[in-house]
Amino acid sequence: MLYVVTGPPAAGKSSWIDSHAKPEDIVIDLDRITVALTGPGAPHWNHAPLQQRVAQRARYAAIDEACQHLDKLDVYLIHTLPSPKALAKYKRLKARIVVVDPGRDIVAQRIAAMRSPEMGRVAARWYNARRSQPRGAMPQASRRW
């Protein structure tokens, strides 16, 4: 099964996956990939553009490969703001879309505490896009805060 976990930055998507995925599952998370590809002490968020680009290419390759094995394992994919084309692909793959959204105020607090200011703009885009889409999944907190 493919689980596409979406939500604004700092919503708790990784925490949701950590509480649901099993050790044998595949987790495709751009932040984790970037940390794996960078040197010791690299930040867990707010990656530099070149490191982000290399990690993005690795992410695409991981998605392509993992989706070939959905009959044998579960795949958890973080995709903050999937395009209509990506959503169509996920639908063809019979993915379960999981929306993690603890609310705009909590997201803003977390971004202020842990992320770069540009993530506030990404969150605003996520909320604006979400407003124009039909609600397929109910928003939920990643855990009790």
N, C-alpha and C positions, 0 to 999 in steps of 0.2 A: 504494500500500500504506500502511496505517496501522500505525505502530509505537507501541504504548503502553508507555512506559518507566516502570516502577514500582520502588520501593525506599524505604527509610527516608531521612529527611533526611541530607544529607552523604554519601550512599552513592557518588555519582559519576554520577548520572543525566545531568547536563549534559555531563560529560566523555565518557560513552558516546556521546551524540548527536553531540558535536563530532567524534568519531572515525569516525562512520558516515554522517552526513548530507552531502549535496552542496549546493553553493551555491544551487541552484534548488529545493531541498526547503523545505517549510514546517516550522518548529520552533515549537511552542506550549509555552512554559515560563513559568509564572507569575512566576518571579523576573526573567526577561528582560523580560517585559511590564511589570512594576512599575517596573523601572529605566528603561524607555523612556518611561514616563508621569510620572516624577518629575523634579525639578530636578537641576541639576548637583551632584555630591557626595553624592547619595542613596546609602544603603547597598545593596549587592547582595543582602543577606539581612536578616532582622529588620525588615521593613517596618512602618510604622505602620498601624493598622487601617483608616483611611479610604483611604489609598493602596492598600492590599491589596484593599479592597472594589471600588474602581473597576477595578483590574487584573483582578479575578476576573470582573467583567461583560464586560470586553474579551476575556478568555480564552474565555468561553462563546460569544461571537459568533464568535471566530476558529475554534473547534472546529466550530460549525455550518457556517460557510462552507467551511472546508477539507475537510470530509467530503463535500461536494458535488463535489469535484474529484479524488477518489482514483483515478479512471481516467486522470488526466493527470499526477499528481505524487505523490511520497511525502510523508507527513505524520508527523512525530515529535512525540508528545504526552507530556509528563511528567504523570503522575497518580500521586501518591504512594500514596494509599489509595483505590482505586476502590471504589465501592459495588457491591452485586450488580446494581443497575439499570444502572449505567455499564458493568459487565463484560458484561451481556447486550447492550447497545448495541454494544460493541466486537466482540462475537462476531458479531452480525448484519453488521457491516461487515468481517468476516473479518480483523480486526486480528491482528497478531503481538504478543503480550505479552512484553516483555523485562523480566526481573527483575534489577536490579543490587543486589547485596548483598555487600559485602566482608567482612561479619561484624559482629556486635554490638560487639565490642571496638574495632574500627577506627572504626565509626560513632560510638561514644561519644567516642573521642579527637578526631575531627574536629568533633563538635558542641561539645565543650569549648573547642576552639581557635578555631572560626569562627562559631558560631551562638549564639543565645540559649538559656538553660536550658530554656525551654518546648519546644524542639525535641527534647530528651531524652524528654519525655512523648509527643511524636508518634512518635518512634522506637519507644518501648515499645509504643504502640498498634499500629504496623506489625508488629512482631515477634509480638505476641499474636494479631493477625488472621491473620498468615501461618501460624502454628501450626495454626489451625483450618481452613485451606484445603488442598485437594489441590495438590500441587506440579505445576504445568503447565509451568514453565520452571525451569531450573537457576539458582541464584544464581551471580553472577559478579562479580568485581572490575571496576571501570570501566577500570583500567589497572594496570600494575605499580607498586607503591608502595615 
